[in-house]
Amino acid sequence: MAQILKFNYSLLPEVCALLHRIWFEYGDPKKQFFNKLLAVHYFLYCLKRSSTAYCITDSNAVAGFLLLKQKSKKPRFFISKFVFKVLGGFLSLFAQCREGLKVHDLYAYNYAKLQQDYPTDKYDAEIVLLIIDPKLQGKGLGKKLIDFAIKKVRKEGAQNVFLLTDTSCNYKFYDLLMFKQVAKRKGGYLYEGQESPEYFFVYEKNL
């Protein structure tokens, strides 16, 4: 039976292993050490911006996670800020990692441009990151996590929530959860030698 847990650092290895398998397991299967570190780096980047984080388990294994940022709360994962900075400096020493960091910069650049066109500071909460194990999709785990998070922020006074996504993700999933697409930016071009997804989106939901 699926269970939702508040994130703590003891879950970090499982969470980052899942993220690596979904987004960072590319290239030579025998040379995944740096890819695993890039997955850790990206998770810490998202975590340091978040005020709350939850994991969902299935058969006692981490099946997904959700990071949440609330305007009324300051980010609380202070250790992640320090480790993110140190790890980023280490990864930048290696050519293979510098390419991976460029991909991260590509996404950050496009999302920043999108938010220049459509400011999101009016929202009370943001779903910073949602990841569900593809092998377990279709079991309602993503919906369960989002419903749980929305119930929490609504109870604390939030009236709306938003998220950023793009065509490299299963973005139509949010349509099914009654989120509304309110902004769209065309990507599909090169930035620092990397090709971006075709479109980037802002979705919102009134609570």
N, C-alpha and C positions, 0 to 999 in steps of 0.2 A: 504493500500500500504506500502511495506517495506521501511524503512528509516534508513540510517546509521548516527549515531551520534558519536562525539568524547566523549570518556569516561570522566565522572567527578564523584566525590565521592558521589554525590546525587543518582547515579545509583547503588551504591554498594549493598544496600539491595536486589534489584531485581536480580542483577548479581549473588550474592552469593546464593540466594534462588534457582535460576535455577541450579547452580552448585551442590548444595545440593541434589536437586531432581534427578539429573542425576547420580551422582557418590557417594554420601554420605548418601543416604536415605536407610540405612540397619539396621537390628536389630529391637528391640522393637519400634513400631510406636509411643508409648507413651514416649519414652526416646530419643528424637532426638535433645535435646538441645546441647549436646556436638558434635554431628555429624554436626550440623549447624556451630558450631565454627570451626570445622576441615575444613569445606568447605571455610569459611572465611580465615583461615590460609593458605590453599593451594592457593587460589586466590591471596592473598597478596604476597606469595612466588613468583608467576609468575609475578605479577605486578611490584614488586621491581626490576626485571631484565629487564623490558621493557622500551622503550623510547616513545611508542605511544600505545594507546588502543582505540578500536572502539566497539560500540554496534550496533546491528541491531534490529529494532523494527518491530513488526507486530501487527496491530490493537492497536497501542499505548502501547504495552507491550514489554519488552525485550525478544527477541526470540533467541538471541545468541550474542557472542562477540568474538573478536580477539585481542590478545596481540602481539605486534610487537617490535622487538629489531633491531636497526640499528647500524652498527659499527661506523658510522660517528656521532652518537649522544649518549650522556650519558643518562643513566636511569634518569627519571625525577620525578618519583613518590616517593619523599623522605619520606613522611608521612608513606607510606606503609612499609618501612624498619623498622621504629621504632615500629609500631603497630605489625608487624610480629614477631619481637623479643620478645616483651612483651607478646603477645598472646601465642607464643610457650612456654615460661617459665610457663605461667599459665596452659596450657593444659598438660604439662608434670607432673603436680602434681596429675593427675587422671589416674588410671589404664586403664580405657576405652579409654581415649585419647592417652595414650602411645602406645596402639596397633595401633591406626589410624596413629600416627606419624611414626611408624615402616613401615607401608605400603608406606608412602611417601618416607622414606629413601630407601626402596627397589627399587622404580622406579628411584630415584636419583642415586643410586649405579649403576644400570644397564646402565643408560644413560651416566654416567661418564665413565664406562668401554668401552662403544661403541665409545665414542669420543676419548678415548685413542687410540683405534685401527684405527679410522678414524677421524682425527682432522677436526674441522669445523670452525677454526678461519680464514679460507681463504674466507669465505662468507661475503657479504656485509650486509645481513639482515637475521633475523630468525623469523619465525612465532612461537612464544613461546607457544601460546595456542589458540585453536579454539574450541568453544563450540556452538552447535546449539540444540535447543529444539527438542528432538526426535519426538514430536508430530507434528512438523512443517518441518521435513526433507522431501525432495522431492520437495520443493517449490523453490529451487535455492538460498536459503539464504546464505548457506556456500560459494557457488561459488561467489555470489555477494560480500560478505565480502572480500574474498581472492583477487578477481579481483580489488576491490577498493584499498586494501592495496598495491598490486603489482604496480598499477598505481602510487600511491603516492611515493613509494621508487624508482621506475624507474625515475620519474620526478626529484628526488633528487640525481640521479647519480648511484644508485645501479645497478649492472650488474647481480647479482644472489641472490637467497634466498634459505634457507634450513629450514627443520623442523625435529623434532624427534617425532616418534610415535611408536605404538606397536600393537600386535594382540588383545589387549583388546579394541581397537578403530576401527572405520571404516576406516582403513588405505587405502583400495583400492579406496576410494574416491579421493585420491591424484593422483592415476594413471589416473583417468578420467579427471583431470585438467592438464594433461601433465607434472606432476612432475615425476622425475626419481628416482627410488630406487637405492641408490649408496652404501649402507652399511647395514649389517644385523648381529645381534648378537643373539645367542640362549640364551633364558632364561629358564623358566620351571623348576626352582629349588628353593630350600628353602634358604631364607636369613633372619636371625633374626626371624625364625619361620613363615615367610610369603612366600607363593608361588608366583613366578613372572609369568607374561605372557609368552607365548611360545617363541616369538621373539620380538626384538626391531629393529627399522629401522631408517636410515637417508634417507630423500628424498631431492632432490634439483631441482631447476628450473632456467635456464638461462633466463634472461629478455631481 
